[in-house]
Amino acid sequence: MVPLVVFLSVIGLLTSLFYFVSRDVYGTIAFHNFLGILGVIRVLDASGNLSSFERPIIPLIVMAVIAIALLIAAHVFWLNAGAAPTPPRVR
């Protein structure tokens, strides 16, 4: 159990380092999800259960699209609501 906790802590530190360097929330989410999906695929392959995921699962794809749309909506309506408008002409 301890090696798993250490491994996941390292993944968390890598994700934090990525955010610290890039300062991009969307990129950090993509980076973290890439590492997570890579780990899940490796475990499924090692256990022989990867073949059950050969076809796309439509409800999961729909849920992912909804989650991305909600993230973008939150960014547009809540985070950008207090931002100053960009001047039409920047010198």
C-alpha positions, -999 to 999 in steps of 0.1 A, spaced: 0 0 0 28 24 8 44 22 -27 11 31 -42 7 61 -20 43 72 -29 36 67 -66 4 88 -64 21 115 -44 48 117 -71 20 121 -98 5 148 -77 38 166 -74 44 163 -111 9 178 -118 16 206 -93 50 213 -110 33 214 -144 8 240 -131 35 260 -115 55 262 -147 26 266 -171 0 285 -150 -26 269 -173 -55 252 -156 -68 235 -188 -33 222 -196 -29 209 -161 -62 191 -162 -52 175 -195 -17 166 -182 -32 150 -150 -59 131 -169 -33 118 -194 -12 104 -165 -44 89 -150 -56 73 -182 -22 60 -190 -21 43 -155 -56 28 -159 -48 15 -194 -16 -2 -181 -35 -18 -152 -63 -30 -174 -38 -45 -199 -19 -62 -172 -50 -78 -158 -63 -88 -192 -95 -66 -190 -85 -41 -216 -105 -60 -243 -138 -51 -227 -131 -14 -236 -125 -19 -273 -158 -1 -282 -166 34 -272 -190 38 -243 -214 66 -254 -226 76 -219 -190 82 -208 -183 103 -239 -214 124 -233 -205 129 -196 -170 140 -206 -184 165 -231 -208 179 -205 -180 182 -179 -158 201 -204 -187 224 -213 -194 231 -176 -157 239 -170 -157 263 -199 -190 279 -188 -176 284 -153 -145 300 -167 -164 323 -190 -192 334 -166 -175 333 -132 -138 339 -137 -140 364 -165 -169 383 -151 -147 406 -130 -120 410 -156 -115 444 -172 -125 445 -209 -97 444 -234 -93 478 -251 -101 479 -288 -66 492 -296 -35 483 -276 -5 505 -281 
